Amino acid sequence: MSFVQNFPFFSILLSLGSGVLTSIMNKTVARIWNTFILIVISAMSAVLFVYLLGTGESFIFMMGHFPAPWGNEIRAGVLEAGMALFFCIVMLFSIKGGQEHIDSQIEESKVNLYYIMINLLLSSLLALIYTNDLFTAYVFVEINTISACGLIMIRQNGHTIEAATRYMIMSALGSGLLLLGICILYDITGHLLMSNIKESVAALAAGGQYRMPLVAAIGMICVGLAVKSALYPFHTWLPDAYGYSTVSSAAILSSLVSKGYIFLLIKIFYRVIGFDVIVGSNVLNVLFVFGLIGMIMGSVKAIQENDIRRMIAFSSVAQIGYIYMGFGLGTAAGIVASIFHILSHASTKSLLFISGVGLTDASGESKRFDDLVGSGFRNPVAGAAFTIGACSMVGIPLFSGFISKLLFAQAAVHDSLAKMLPTLICLAVSTILNAIYFMRTVICIYTPVQKKGKMETEFPVKKNSVTYNTVLVLMIALNMALGCTSQVIVNWINMGLAMFG
């Protein structure tokens, strides 16, 4: 076995152990240590990604070298390694971009607790990406939930406590459904390893056995993870959680937490149930309908908002709808489009939250549009970054959002007429709605203050730190890299899905 094949296990263990060590550090050391750990894990993920591209094959790492059912397994392919690398990069950008607000909005005695939650969250995301055991995935789903809840409520005010409580209630509902689905699968197959479950499910489906329990298990797992990833109408916890937590927490929650659950769902489609069985169960048709509704309703809610953070949050509801709509198409092209949109949305939404806080800082820390007038002039770097993020969400060429919508349209055109027309119509309507609220915001931040009857000197020009400006530039570069090298990324996604099977 090559030494590189240990890197998935090292990454999970390193982030878990880092959480323990961070508990005895002060805030300065914790911040430096957390940055170091993220860079190290990113480097290991990059090396693993290059290694797997070279071999063209996935591999299985047995924990303690004990086979099932006594041992546990990690499975890594190019899709897993690439996703782990991407998640680490986005998390690093989100933390460094909101560093000033972490230090100012969280009590000094609790800053190291914040980094404990970050490390636990990172370990759970990596475990969801790499694990080949369904029950282990459930355990880390719960660790992910607890860590995310901690990130929401660590900024102590009434809004965050209410948002964390609402998040925990909805997550408990989703976790319960997920666990019930796993229990049914274990009952009818006798296995917890994903590959073994898939073999048993294929045999059961071919023989027509346990058809209803199998459909029930698939439905519970899909609905449970849909609830946890805030698919409309299970999104009620999301606006407050994103709107009132620290900006780094909002960026991480919107970009990564929900995407970890969605990536687990993709693994279940391909490596636990089998994609043909999933399509035959007709569960994807339900996800398709709710995805279309979410695309429209999330945008409608965003238009009604007068708070920039909540507007961005409701936009996430619409983007989650895009992903589930792609699943609902029931084709490989739809899955590829959804995976690309996971990358696009993660890079763009973190950019919007981080740049948005620069605009609010230049407006007396107000998030209301009335006070954001002219903020693009008071903070030029944040204004330019927000404009680029908005262009990506609307679907302007050269940016990642354009490629996402193009891939969804192409996948729909090759599908049946019954799904093609609703998909294309909702894509068009959603794009128009996106343009309404994002371009309205861009116009607002670049409207001279005099036109609103206010004094030009009401809010001072905001001077950003070098770190903040650097992070915004790197986030813009990441978004444009996704848009300009999309074919390479699509090839990588196709290669990874082939390894999944």
C-alpha positions as CSV (number, residue, x, y, z in Angstrom):
1,M,0.0,0.0,0.0
2,S,1.3,3.4,-0.9
3,F,1.9,5.9,1.9
4,V,-0.4,8.4,0.2
5,Q,-3.3,6.1,0.7
6,N,-3.1,6.9,4.5
7,F,-3.9,10.5,3.8
8,P,-7.8,10.3,4.1
9,F,-7.4,8.6,7.6
10,F,-4.7,11.1,8.6
11,S,-6.9,14.0,7.6
12,I,-9.9,12.9,9.7
13,L,-7.7,12.0,12.6
14,L,-5.7,15.2,12.4
15,S,-8.8,17.4,12.5
16,L,-10.3,15.4,15.3
17,G,-7.1,15.6,17.4
18,S,-6.7,19.2,16.6
19,G,-10.1,19.9,18.2
20,V,-8.9,18.3,21.4
21,L,-5.6,20.3,21.4
22,T,-7.4,23.6,20.6
23,S,-9.3,23.3,23.9
24,I,-6.2,24.2,25.9
25,M,-5.0,27.1,23.7
26,N,-5.6,30.8,23.9
27,K,-7.4,32.5,21.0
28,T,-4.2,33.6,19.2
29,V,-2.5,30.2,19.3
30,A,-5.8,28.5,18.4
31,R,-6.2,30.8,15.3
32,I,-2.7,30.1,14.1
33,W,-3.0,26.3,14.8
34,N,-6.3,26.1,13.0
35,T,-4.9,27.8,9.9
36,F,-1.9,25.5,10.0
37,I,-4.1,22.4,10.2
38,L,-6.3,23.6,7.3
39,I,-3.2,24.2,5.1
40,V,-1.8,20.7,6.0
41,I,-5.0,18.9,5.3
42,S,-5.4,20.9,2.0
43,A,-1.9,19.8,1.0
44,M,-2.6,16.2,1.8
45,S,-5.9,16.3,-0.1
46,A,-4.1,17.9,-3.1
47,V,-1.4,15.2,-3.1
48,L,-4.0,12.5,-2.8
49,F,-6.0,14.0,-5.7
50,V,-3.0,14.1,-8.0
51,Y,-2.1,10.5,-7.0
52,L,-5.6,9.2,-7.8
53,L,-5.7,11.1,-11.1
54,G,-2.5,9.2,-12.0
55,T,-3.7,5.8,-10.9
56,G,-7.2,6.2,-12.3
57,E,-8.5,3.9,-9.6
58,S,-10.1,4.3,-6.2
59,F,-8.8,2.4,-3.2
60,I,-10.1,1.1,0.1
61,F,-8.3,1.7,3.4
62,M,-9.3,-0.8,6.2
63,M,-9.2,0.8,9.7
64,G,-6.7,-1.3,11.8
65,H,-6.5,-3.7,8.8
66,F,-9.5,-5.6,10.1
67,P,-12.1,-6.6,7.5
68,A,-15.9,-6.2,8.0
69,P,-17.9,-6.7,10.1
70,W,-15.3,-6.0,12.8
71,G,-13.4,-3.2,11.0
72,N,-14.3,0.0,9.3
73,E,-13.4,1.2,5.8
74,I,-12.5,4.4,4.1
75,R,-12.9,4.6,0.3
76,A,-11.2,7.3,-1.8
77,G,-11.5,8.2,-5.4
78,V,-10.8,11.4,-7.4
79,L,-14.2,12.8,-6.6
80,E,-13.7,12.4,-2.9
81,A,-10.2,13.7,-2.9
82,G,-11.1,16.7,-5.1
83,M,-14.2,17.5,-2.9
84,A,-12.1,17.3,0.3
85,L,-9.5,19.7,-1.2
86,F,-12.3,22.1,-2.3
87,F,-14.0,22.0,1.1
88,C,-10.7,22.8,2.9
89,I,-9.9,25.7,0.6
90,V,-13.4,27.3,1.0
91,M,-13.3,26.8,4.8
92,L,-9.9,28.4,5.0
93,F,-11.1,31.4,2.9
94,S,-14.3,31.7,5.0
95,I,-12.4,31.8,8.3
96,K,-9.7,34.2,7.2
97,G,-12.2,36.5,5.4
98,G,-14.2,36.8,8.6
99,Q,-11.3,36.8,11.1
100,E,-11.8,40.3,12.4
101,H,-15.5,39.6,13.2
102,I,-14.6,36.3,14.9
103,D,-12.3,38.3,17.3
104,S,-14.8,41.1,17.8
105,Q,-18.1,39.3,18.0
106,I,-17.2,36.3,20.1
107,E,-16.2,36.6,23.8
108,E,-12.4,36.2,24.2
109,S,-12.8,33.2,26.5
110,K,-14.9,31.4,23.8
111,V,-12.8,32.0,20.7
112,N,-10.9,28.7,21.2
113,L,-14.2,27.0,21.5
114,Y,-15.1,28.4,18.1
115,Y,-12.1,26.7,16.6
116,I,-12.9,23.5,18.3
117,M,-16.2,23.5,16.5
118,I,-14.4,24.3,13.2
119,N,-12.1,21.3,13.7
120,L,-15.0,19.0,14.5
121,L,-16.9,20.2,11.6
122,L,-14.0,19.7,9.3
123,S,-13.4,16.2,10.5
124,S,-17.1,15.3,10.1
125,L,-17.1,16.7,6.5
126,L,-14.0,14.7,5.6
127,A,-15.5,11.6,7.2
128,L,-18.8,12.0,5.2
129,I,-16.7,12.3,2.0
130,Y,-14.4,9.3,2.7
131,T,-16.3,6.8,4.8
132,N,-17.5,3.5,3.3
133,D,-19.6,2.6,6.3
134,L,-23.2,3.8,6.5
135,F,-23.5,3.8,10.3
136,T,-20.2,5.7,10.6
137,A,-21.6,8.2,8.2
138,Y,-24.6,8.7,10.5
139,V,-22.3,9.2,13.5
140,F,-20.4,12.0,11.7
141,V,-23.7,13.5,10.5
142,E,-24.5,14.0,14.1
143,I,-21.1,15.5,14.9
144,N,-21.6,17.8,11.9
145,T,-25.0,18.9,13.3
146,I,-23.7,19.6,16.8
147,S,-20.7,21.5,15.4
148,A,-22.8,23.6,13.1
149,C,-25.2,24.4,16.0
150,G,-22.2,25.5,18.0
151,L,-21.1,27.8,15.2
152,I,-24.5,29.4,15.1
153,M,-25.0,30.1,18.8
154,I,-21.5,31.0,19.9
155,R,-22.3,34.6,19.1
156,Q,-24.5,35.0,22.2
157,N,-27.6,36.9,21.4
158,G,-31.3,36.1,21.3
159,H,-31.4,35.7,17.5
160,T,-28.6,33.1,17.4
161,I,-30.0,31.1,20.3
162,E,-33.4,30.9,18.6
163,A,-31.8,30.1,15.3
164,A,-29.7,27.3,16.8
165,T,-32.8,25.9,18.6
166,R,-34.8,25.9,15.4
167,Y,-31.8,24.3,13.5
168,M,-31.4,21.6,16.1
169,I,-35.1,20.7,16.0
170,M,-35.2,20.4,12.2
171,S,-31.9,18.5,12.2
172,A,-33.2,16.1,14.8
173,L,-36.1,15.4,12.5
174,G,-33.8,14.8,9.6
175,S,-31.4,12.6,11.6
176,G,-34.3,10.5,12.9
177,L,-35.5,9.8,9.4
178,L,-32.0,9.0,8.2
179,L,-31.4,6.6,11.1
180,L,-34.7,4.8,10.5
181,G,-33.8,4.4,6.8
182,I,-30.4,3.0,7.8
183,C,-32.0,0.6,10.3
184,I,-34.4,-0.8,7.6
185,L,-31.5,-1.3,5.2
186,Y,-29.5,-3.1,7.8
187,D,-32.6,-5.2,8.7
188,I,-33.1,-6.4,5.1
189,T,-29.5,-6.7,4.0
190,G,-27.6,-7.5,7.2
191,H,-24.7,-5.1,6.2
192,L,-23.5,-1.6,7.0
193,L,-20.6,-1.4,4.6
194,M,-21.8,0.5,1.5
195,S,-20.4,-1.9,-1.1
196,N,-22.0,-4.9,0.7
197,I,-25.3,-3.2,1.0
198,K,-25.3,-2.4,-2.7
199,E,-24.7,-6.1,-3.6
200,S,-27.6,-7.2,-1.4
201,V,-30.0,-4.5,-2.6
202,A,-29.2,-5.4,-6.2
203,A,-30.1,-9.1,-5.5
204,L,-33.3,-8.0,-3.6
205,A,-34.4,-5.7,-6.4
206,A,-33.7,-8.4,-9.1
207,G,-35.8,-11.0,-7.1
208,G,-38.6,-8.5,-6.2
209,Q,-38.1,-9.1,-2.5
210,Y,-38.7,-6.5,0.3
211,R,-39.8,-4.0,-2.4
212,M,-41.9,-1.8,0.0
213,P,-39.4,-1.8,2.9
214,L,-36.6,-0.9,0.3
215,V,-38.7,2.0,-1.1
216,A,-39.5,3.2,2.5
217,A,-35.8,3.1,3.4
218,I,-34.8,5.1,0.3
219,G,-37.6,7.6,1.0
220,M,-36.6,8.1,4.6
221,I,-32.9,8.6,3.8
222,C,-33.7,11.0,1.0
223,V,-36.2,13.1,3.0
224,G,-33.9,13.0,6.1
225,L,-30.9,14.4,4.2
226,A,-33.2,16.9,2.3
227,V,-34.4,18.3,5.6
228,K,-30.9,18.6,6.9
229,S,-29.7,20.4,3.8
230,A,-32.6,22.9,3.9
231,L,-34.5,21.8,0.8
232,Y,-37.7,23.9,0.6
233,P,-40.0,23.9,2.6
234,F,-37.7,22.5,5.3
235,H,-35.6,25.7,5.3
236,T,-37.2,27.7,8.1
237,W,-34.1,27.6,10.3
238,L,-31.8,28.9,7.6
239,P,-32.4,32.7,7.3
240,D,-31.8,33.4,11.0
241,A,-28.9,31.0,11.2
242,Y,-27.1,32.7,8.3
243,G,-28.3,36.2,9.1
244,Y,-27.3,36.5,12.7
245,S,-24.3,34.2,13.2
246,T,-20.7,35.5,12.6
247,V,-20.0,36.0,8.9
248,S,-17.4,33.1,8.9
249,S,-20.1,30.8,10.3
250,A,-22.6,31.9,7.7
251,A,-20.2,31.3,4.9
252,I,-19.2,27.9,6.2
253,L,-22.8,26.8,6.9
254,S,-24.1,27.9,3.5
255,S,-21.1,26.7,1.5
256,L,-20.1,23.4,3.2
257,V,-22.4,22.0,5.8
258,S,-25.4,21.4,3.6
259,K,-23.1,20.2,0.8
260,G,-21.7,17.5,3.1
261,Y,-25.2,16.1,3.5
262,I,-25.8,16.3,-0.2
263,F,-22.5,14.6,-1.1
264,L,-23.5,11.8,1.3
265,L,-26.8,11.5,-0.5
266,I,-24.9,11.1,-3.8
267,K,-22.8,8.3,-2.3
268,I,-25.9,6.6,-1.2
269,F,-27.4,6.9,-4.7
270,Y,-24.4,5.3,-6.3
271,R,-22.6,3.2,-3.7
272,V,-25.4,2.0,-1.3
273,I,-28.6,1.6,-3.3
274,G,-27.4,1.7,-6.9
275,F,-28.6,4.5,-9.2
276,D,-30.8,2.2,-11.3
277,V,-32.7,1.1,-8.2
278,I,-33.0,4.7,-7.0
279,V,-34.5,5.7,-10.4
280,G,-36.9,2.8,-10.3
281,S,-38.2,3.7,-6.8
282,N,-39.6,7.1,-8.2
283,V,-38.3,8.9,-5.1
284,L,-36.3,11.2,-7.5
285,N,-39.6,12.4,-8.9
286,V,-40.5,13.8,-5.5
287,L,-37.1,15.5,-5.1
288,F,-37.6,16.9,-8.6
289,V,-40.8,18.6,-7.7
290,F,-39.6,20.1,-4.4
291,G,-36.4,21.2,-6.2
292,L,-38.4,23.2,-8.7
293,I,-40.5,24.7,-6.0
294,G,-37.4,25.6,-4.0
295,M,-35.8,27.3,-7.0
296,I,-38.7,29.7,-7.3
297,M,-39.8,30.2,-3.7
298,G,-36.3,30.8,-2.4
299,S,-35.9,33.6,-5.0
300,V,-39.3,35.1,-4.2
301,K,-38.4,35.2,-0.5
302,A,-35.1,36.8,-1.3
303,I,-36.8,39.6,-3.3
304,Q,-39.0,40.4,-0.3
305,E,-36.1,40.9,2.0
306,N,-34.6,44.3,3.0
307,D,-31.6,42.7,4.9
308,I,-28.6,41.8,2.7
309,R,-27.6,38.8,4.9
310,R,-31.1,37.3,4.9
311,M,-31.4,37.9,1.2
312,I,-28.2,35.9,0.6
313,A,-29.6,33.2,2.9
314,F,-32.9,32.9,1.0
315,S,-30.8,32.7,-2.2
316,S,-29.2,29.6,-0.8
317,V,-32.7,28.0,-0.5
318,A,-33.1,28.5,-4.3
319,Q,-29.6,27.1,-5.0
320,I,-30.3,24.0,-3.0
321,G,-33.4,23.6,-5.1
322,Y,-31.2,23.6,-8.2
323,I,-29.2,20.7,-6.8
324,Y,-32.2,18.6,-6.0
325,M,-33.8,19.4,-9.3
326,G,-30.7,18.0,-11.0
327,F,-31.0,14.8,-8.9
328,G,-34.7,14.6,-9.9
329,L,-33.8,14.4,-13.6
330,G,-32.6,10.9,-12.8
331,T,-29.8,10.9,-15.3
332,A,-26.0,10.9,-15.1
333,A,-25.9,14.4,-16.7
334,G,-28.3,15.7,-14.0
335,I,-26.0,14.4,-11.3
336,V,-22.9,15.9,-12.9
337,A,-24.7,19.3,-13.2
338,S,-25.7,19.1,-9.5
339,I,-22.1,18.2,-8.4
340,F,-20.7,21.1,-10.4
341,H,-23.4,23.4,-8.8
342,I,-22.2,22.2,-5.3
343,L,-18.8,23.6,-6.2
344,S,-20.2,26.7,-7.9
345,H,-22.5,27.6,-5.0
346,A,-19.9,26.9,-2.3
347,S,-17.4,29.2,-3.9
348,T,-19.9,32.0,-4.8
349,K,-22.0,32.0,-1.6
350,S,-18.9,32.3,0.6
351,L,-17.7,35.1,-1.6
352,L,-21.1,36.9,-1.2
353,F,-21.1,36.6,2.6
354,I,-17.5,37.7,3.1
355,S,-17.9,40.6,0.7
356,G,-21.3,41.5,2.1
357,V,-19.9,42.0,5.5
358,G,-17.4,44.5,4.1
359,L,-20.3,46.5,2.7
360,T,-22.2,46.4,6.0
361,D,-19.1,47.5,7.9
362,A,-18.9,50.5,5.6
363,S,-22.5,51.3,6.4
364,G,-22.4,51.6,10.2
365,E,-22.8,47.8,10.5
366,S,-26.3,48.1,9.1
367,K,-27.6,45.3,6.9
368,R,-30.6,47.3,5.6
369,F,-30.5,48.3,1.9
370,D,-31.4,51.9,2.8
371,D,-28.0,52.2,4.6
372,L,-26.1,50.2,2.1
373,V,-26.6,52.9,-0.6
374,G,-23.1,53.9,-1.9
375,S,-21.3,51.3,0.1
376,G,-19.6,50.1,-3.0
377,F,-17.8,53.4,-3.2
378,R,-16.9,53.3,0.6
379,N,-15.5,49.8,0.3
380,P,-14.4,49.3,-3.3
381,V,-12.9,45.9,-2.9
382,A,-15.9,44.4,-1.2
383,G,-18.2,46.1,-3.7
384,A,-16.3,44.6,-6.7
385,A,-16.3,41.2,-5.0
386,F,-20.0,41.3,-4.3
387,T,-20.7,42.4,-7.9
388,I,-18.7,39.4,-9.3
389,G,-20.5,37.0,-6.9
390,A,-23.9,38.5,-8.0
391,C,-23.0,38.0,-11.6
392,S,-22.1,34.4,-11.0
393,M,-25.4,33.8,-9.2
394,V,-27.4,35.4,-12.1
395,G,-25.5,33.3,-14.6
396,I,-23.2,35.8,-16.5
397,P,-20.7,34.0,-18.7
398,L,-17.1,33.5,-17.5
399,F,-18.4,32.8,-14.0
400,S,-19.2,29.4,-12.4
401,G,-22.9,30.1,-12.1
402,F,-23.3,30.4,-15.9
403,I,-21.8,26.9,-16.3
404,S,-24.1,25.4,-13.7
405,K,-27.2,26.7,-15.4
406,L,-25.9,25.6,-18.8
407,L,-25.2,22.1,-17.5
408,F,-28.7,21.9,-16.0
409,A,-30.3,23.0,-19.3
410,Q,-28.3,20.5,-21.3
411,A,-29.2,17.7,-18.9
412,A,-32.9,18.7,-19.2
413,V,-32.9,18.8,-23.0
414,H,-31.7,15.2,-23.1
415,D,-34.5,14.1,-20.7
416,S,-38.1,13.3,-21.3
417,L,-40.5,16.1,-22.3
418,A,-42.3,15.7,-19.0
419,K,-39.2,16.9,-17.1
420,M,-37.6,19.0,-19.8
421,L,-40.2,21.7,-20.0
422,P,-40.7,22.3,-16.3
423,T,-36.9,22.4,-15.8
424,L,-36.3,24.9,-18.6
425,I,-39.2,27.1,-17.5
426,C,-38.1,27.1,-13.9
427,L,-34.5,27.8,-14.9
428,A,-35.6,30.8,-16.9
429,V,-37.9,32.1,-14.2
430,S,-35.4,31.6,-11.4
431,T,-32.7,33.4,-13.5
432,I,-34.9,36.4,-13.9
433,L,-35.7,36.4,-10.2
434,N,-32.0,36.1,-9.4
435,A,-31.3,39.1,-11.6
436,I,-34.0,41.1,-9.8
437,Y,-32.7,40.9,-6.3
438,F,-28.9,40.6,-7.0
439,M,-28.8,43.4,-9.6
440,R,-31.0,45.5,-7.3
441,T,-28.4,45.1,-4.6
442,V,-25.5,46.0,-7.0
443,I,-27.4,49.1,-8.2
444,C,-28.0,50.0,-4.5
445,I,-24.4,49.8,-3.4
446,Y,-23.3,51.8,-6.4
447,T,-25.9,54.5,-6.2
448,P,-24.3,57.8,-5.1
449,V,-25.5,58.8,-1.7
450,Q,-26.6,62.3,-2.8
451,K,-29.4,60.7,-4.9
452,K,-31.0,59.4,-1.7
453,G,-30.9,62.8,0.0
454,K,-28.2,61.8,2.5
455,M,-25.0,63.5,3.3
456,E,-22.0,61.9,1.5
457,T,-20.0,61.8,4.6
458,E,-22.5,60.0,6.8
459,F,-20.4,56.8,6.7
460,P,-16.6,56.8,6.5
461,V,-14.6,55.0,3.8
462,K,-13.8,51.5,5.1
463,K,-10.1,50.5,5.1
464,N,-9.8,46.7,4.8
465,S,-7.0,44.6,6.2
466,V,-4.5,43.0,3.7
467,T,-5.8,39.6,4.7
468,Y,-9.4,40.5,3.9
469,N,-8.6,41.9,0.5
470,T,-6.4,39.0,-0.3
471,V,-9.1,36.5,0.6
472,L,-11.6,38.3,-1.6
473,V,-9.2,38.3,-4.6
474,L,-8.5,34.6,-4.1
475,M,-12.3,33.9,-3.9
476,I,-12.9,35.8,-7.1
477,A,-10.1,33.8,-8.8
478,L,-11.6,30.5,-7.5
479,N,-15.0,31.4,-9.0
480,M,-13.6,32.4,-12.3
481,A,-11.4,29.3,-12.4
482,L,-14.5,27.1,-12.1
483,G,-16.1,29.1,-14.9
484,C,-13.2,29.1,-17.3
485,T,-11.9,25.5,-16.8
486,S,-15.4,23.9,-16.5
487,Q,-14.8,21.2,-19.0
488,V,-11.7,19.9,-17.0
489,I,-13.8,19.9,-13.9
490,V,-16.8,18.1,-15.6
491,N,-14.3,15.5,-16.8
492,W,-13.1,15.0,-13.3
493,I,-16.6,14.7,-12.0
494,N,-17.4,12.0,-14.6
495,M,-14.3,10.2,-13.8
496,G,-15.2,10.2,-10.1
497,L,-18.7,9.0,-10.7
498,A,-17.3,6.1,-12.7
499,M,-15.1,5.2,-9.7
500,F,-18.2,5.4,-7.5
501,G,-19.7,2.4,-9.2
